């Protein structure tokens, strides 16, 4: 199985000093849980990546200020005549500051980008040959939140498409997950389907359950999971749950949320805690319950991902420059650390791709 790792390549702030080289390509041995370096394609702050539905193309954003003219890039997988694993197809301008997430629509015809600092959502058509076309929509969010340091303006942090031609834009700055749907020539905001969290929570990432009946929003500023149930086509709030232990007294800095393919286990990473918290979710009683937490094996776990078969979780520790592999107990959801790879610097995104 192949791994694609996004990273930071430049210093963006006092807290974030990128030391990576670009998009890393790695081999992941699913029998031993070990990682082997394959290639690295030079790129500027390719902090988040996405793969086309057919597995032929990889897309990357450049997380940079707008004055640096950031781009969104498309790469062909195994298409290079020189034998490189990734070959640049094309790129398009990205009008915004510090894009931090992108996702493909379920149809595969559009790339949707969340831009953090300028608080906007961009939609790019994608051809069947992997070319990105100029953006056709640029929606700018409005508003602010009670945290004057972090919520002075909208900050779109995550894009989550669903199976019904819709997508959700998670906005940390306005404590809201906005809902949009595609029409034949536009996107339409669905105000009646927006999801709200507690004031000052700062929603960052979200997942939709495999059944499509539940959504879970993970908030950066309070480190809580907010659960929602789909009722008459929209997600209604169920409950919230703190993911940090009582003894933790530092400032929360929640990061990634992932759900196991079986729909029973939720995993979240907390950066200042340097831990992964494991939650059980039971669709019968619709309750979340704590299983436990494990150290990430590094510092600042910015992202993590679960392989398609649900056997492995790989955590990207940004500030300790390592990838840590955990095996997943399919019955209990518990994690066991298996291996550590230190070939990727300031990693920020983990993607799996099954090979034919």
Residue pairs with C-beta under 8 A, 6 or more apart in sequence:
1 27
1 28
1 30
1 307
1 352
1 353
1 354
1 355
2 25
2 26
2 27
2 28
2 38
2 85
2 352
2 353
2 354
2 355
3 24
3 25
3 26
3 27
3 28
3 35
3 314
3 323
3 350
3 351
3 352
3 353
4 23
4 24
4 25
4 26
4 49
4 51
4 58
4 349
4 350
4 351
4 353
5 23
5 24
5 26
5 316
5 323
5 344
5 347
5 349
5 350
5 351
6 23
6 46
6 47
6 48
6 49
6 60
6 347
6 348
6 349
6 351
7 18
7 20
7 21
7 22
7 23
7 24
7 45
7 46
7 47
7 344
7 345
7 346
7 347
7 348
7 349
8 16
8 17
8 18
8 19
8 20
8 45
8 47
8 63
8 318
8 346
8 348
9 18
9 19
9 20
9 21
9 22
9 43
9 44
9 45
9 46
9 346
10 18
10 44
10 45
10 64
11 17
11 18
12 18
12 45
12 63
12 64
12 98
16 318
16 346
17 346
18 45
18 345
18 346
19 321
19 345
19 346
20 344
20 345
20 346
20 347
21 40
21 42
21 345
22 40
22 41
22 42
22 43
22 44
22 46
23 40
23 41
23 43
23 46
23 49
23 58
23 60
23 75
23 86
24 37
24 39
24 40
24 343
24 344
24 347
25 38
25 39
25 40
25 41
25 85
25 86
26 35
26 36
26 37
26 38
26 323
26 341
26 343
26 344
27 35
27 36
27 38
28 34
28 35
28 307
28 312
28 314
28 325
28 352
29 35
29 36
30 307
30 309
30 311
30 312
32 338
32 339
33 312
33 325
33 327
33 338
33 339
34 325
34 338
34 339
34 341
35 314
35 323
35 325
35 339
35 341
35 343
37 341
37 343
38 85
39 84
39 85
39 86
41 75
41 84
41 85
41 86
41 88
43 60
43 62
43 73
44 62
44 64
44 70
45 62
45 63
45 64
45 70
46 60
46 61
46 62
46 63
46 73
46 349
47 61
47 63
47 100
47 348
47 349
48 60
48 61
48 63
48 99
48 100
48 101
48 102
48 348
48 349
49 58
49 59
49 60
49 102
49 349
49 351
50 58
50 59
50 60
50 102
50 103
50 104
50 111
50 351
51 57
51 58
51 59
51 77
51 104
51 351
51 353
52 58
52 59
52 104
52 108
52 126
52 130
53 104
53 108
54 108
55 77
55 353
55 354
56 76
56 77
56 79
56 130
57 74
57 75
57 76
57 77
57 89
57 126
57 130
58 74
58 75
58 77
58 86
58 351
59 72
59 73
59 74
59 75
59 102
59 104
59 111
59 126
59 132
60 72
60 73
60 75
60 102
61 70
61 72
61 73
61 94
61 99
61 100
61 101
61 102
61 113
62 68
62 70
62 71
62 72
62 73
62 94
62 99
63 70
63 98
63 99
63 100
64 70
64 97
64 98
65 97
65 98
65 117
66 95
66 96
66 97
66 118
69 93
70 93
70 94
70 96
70 99
71 91
71 92
71 93
71 94
72 91
72 92
72 94
72 99
72 102
72 111
72 113
72 122
72 124
72 132
73 88
73 90
73 91
73 132
74 88
74 89
74 90
74 91
74 126
74 130
74 131
74 132
75 86
75 87
75 88
75 89
75 130
76 86
76 87
76 89
76 130
77 85
77 86
77 353
78 85
79 87
80 86
80 87
89 129
89 130
89 131
89 132
90 131
90 132
91 132
92 124
92 132
92 133
92 134
92 135
93 134
94 113
94 115
94 122
95 120
95 122
95 135
95 138
96 113
96 115
96 117
96 118
96 120
96 122
97 115
97 116
97 117
97 118
98 115
98 116
98 117
98 118
99 113
99 114
99 115
99 116
99 122
100 114
100 115
100 116
100 156
100 157
100 158
101 113
101 114
101 156
101 157
101 158
101 159
102 111
102 112
102 113
102 114
102 159
103 111
103 112
103 159
103 160
103 161
103 167
104 110
104 111
104 112
104 126
104 161
105 111
105 112
105 161
105 165
105 167
105 182
106 161
106 162
106 163
106 164
106 165
107 165
107 182
108 126
109 125
109 126
110 123
110 124
110 125
110 126
110 182
111 123
111 124
111 126
111 132
112 121
112 122
112 123
112 124
112 159
112 161
112 167
112 169
113 121
113 122
113 123
113 124
113 159
114 121
114 156
114 157
114 158
114 159
114 169
114 170
115 121
115 122
115 156
116 155
116 156
116 157
116 172
117 155
118 140
119 140
119 141
119 142
119 153
119 154
119 155
119 156
119 171
119 173
120 138
120 139
120 140
120 141
120 156
121 137
121 138
121 139
121 141
121 156
121 159
121 169
121 180
122 135
122 137
122 138
123 135
123 136
123 137
123 138
123 187
124 132
124 133
124 134
124 135
124 136
125 132
125 133
125 136
126 132
126 133
127 133
137 186
137 187
139 180
139 187
139 189
140 154
141 154
141 156
141 169
141 171
141 173
141 174
141 178
142 154
142 174
143 153
143 154
143 173
143 174
143 176
144 151
144 152
144 153
144 154
144 173
144 174
145 151
145 173
145 174
145 175
145 199
145 200
145 202
146 199
146 200
147 200
147 202
147 221
150 172
150 173
150 202
150 221
151 172
151 173
151 174
151 175
151 200
151 202
152 173
153 173
154 171
154 173
154 174
155 171
155 172
155 173
156 169
156 170
156 171
156 172
157 170
157 171
157 172
157 203
157 204
157 205
157 220
158 169
158 170
158 204
158 205
158 206
159 167
159 168
159 169
159 170
160 167
160 168
160 170
160 177
160 206
160 207
160 208
160 215
161 167
161 168
162 168
162 208
162 212
163 212
164 181
165 181
165 182
166 179
166 180
166 181
166 182
166 190
166 193
167 179
167 180
167 181
167 182
168 177
168 178
168 179
168 180
168 195
168 206
168 215
169 177
169 178
169 180
170 177
170 203
170 204
170 205
170 206
170 217
171 177
171 178
171 203
172 202
172 203
172 204
172 220
172 221
173 202
175 196
175 197
175 198
175 199
175 200
175 201
175 202
175 203
176 194
176 195
176 196
176 197
176 203
177 194
177 195
177 196
177 197
177 203
177 206
177 217
178 189
178 194
179 189
179 190
179 191
179 193
179 194
179 195
179 234
180 187
180 188
180 189
180 190
181 187
181 188
181 190
192 234
193 233
193 234
193 235
195 215
195 217
195 226
195 228
195 235
195 237
196 237
197 203
197 217
197 219
197 224
197 226
197 240
198 219
198 222
198 224
198 226
198 240
200 221
200 222
201 219
201 221
201 222
201 224
201 226
202 219
202 220
202 221
202 222
203 217
203 218
203 219
203 220
203 226
204 218
204 219
204 220
204 254
204 255
205 217
205 218
205 255
205 256
205 257
206 215
206 216
206 217
206 218
206 257
207 215
207 216
207 257
207 258
207 259
207 266
208 214
208 215
209 215
209 216
209 259
209 263
209 281
209 283
210 259
210 261
210 262
210 263
211 263
211 283
212 230
213 229
213 230
213 283
214 227
214 228
214 229
214 230
214 235
214 238
214 281
214 283
214 286
215 227
215 228
215 230
215 235
216 225
216 226
216 227
216 228
216 257
216 259
216 266
216 281
217 225
217 226
217 228
217 257
218 224
218 225
218 226
218 243
218 254
218 256
218 257
218 268
219 225
219 226
219 254
220 252
220 253
220 254
220 255
221 252
221 254
222 242
222 252
222 254
223 242
223 243
223 244
223 252
223 253
223 254
223 268
223 270
223 273
224 240
224 241
224 242
224 243
224 254
225 240
225 241
225 243
225 257
225 266
225 268
225 279
225 288
226 237
226 239
226 240
227 237
227 238
227 239
227 240
227 241
227 281
227 286
227 288
228 235
228 236
228 237
228 238
229 235
229 236
229 238
229 286
230 236
238 286
239 287
239 288
241 279
241 288
241 290
243 254
243 268
243 270
243 277
243 279
244 252
244 270
244 273
244 277
245 293
248 273
250 272
250 273
251 272
252 270
252 272
252 273
253 270
253 271
253 272
253 273
254 268
254 269
254 270
254 271
255 268
255 269
255 270
255 271
255 301
255 302
255 303
256 268
256 269
256 301
256 302
256 303
256 304
257 266
257 267
257 268
258 266
258 267
258 268
258 304
258 305
258 306
258 313
259 265
259 266
259 267
259 281
259 306
260 266
260 267
260 306
260 310
260 328
260 333
261 306
261 308
261 309
261 310
262 310
262 330
263 281
263 283
264 280
264 281
264 282
264 333
265 278
265 279
265 280
265 281
265 291
265 328
265 333
266 278
266 279
266 280
266 281
266 288
267 276
267 277
267 278
267 279
267 304
267 306
267 313
267 335
268 276
268 277
268 279
269 275
269 276
269 277
269 296
269 301
269 302
269 303
269 304
269 315
270 276
270 277
270 301
271 300
271 301
271 302
271 318
273 293
274 295
274 296
274 298
274 299
274 300
274 301
274 317
275 293
275 294
275 295
275 296
275 301
276 293
276 294
276 296
276 301
276 304
276 313
276 315
276 326
276 335
277 290
277 292
277 293
278 290
278 291
278 292
278 293
278 294
278 333
278 334
278 335
279 288
279 289
279 290
279 291
280 288
280 289
280 290
280 291
280 333
281 287
281 288
281 289
282 289
291 332
291 333
291 334
292 334
294 326
294 335
294 337
296 315
296 317
296 324
297 315
297 317
297 322
297 324
297 337
297 340
298 315
298 317
298 319
298 320
298 321
298 322
298 324
298 340
299 317
299 318
299 319
299 320
300 317
300 318
300 319
300 320
301 315
301 316
301 317
301 318
302 316
302 317
302 318
302 347
302 348
302 349
303 315
303 316
303 347
303 348
303 349
303 350
304 313
304 314
304 315
304 316
304 350
305 313
305 314
305 350
305 351
305 352
306 312
306 313
306 328
307 313
307 314
307 352
308 352
308 354
310 328
310 330
311 327
311 328
311 330
312 325
312 326
312 327
312 328
312 338
313 325
313 326
313 328
313 335
314 323
314 324
314 325
314 326
314 350
315 323
315 324
315 326
315 350
316 323
316 344
316 347
316 348
316 349
316 350
317 323
317 324
317 347
318 346
318 347
318 348
319 346
321 342
321 344
321 345
321 346
321 347
322 340
322 341
322 342
322 344
322 347
323 340
323 341
323 342
323 344
323 347
323 350
324 337
324 339
324 340
324 341
325 337
325 338
325 339
325 340
325 341
326 335
326 336
326 337
326 338
327 335
327 336
327 338
328 334
328 335
329 335
329 336
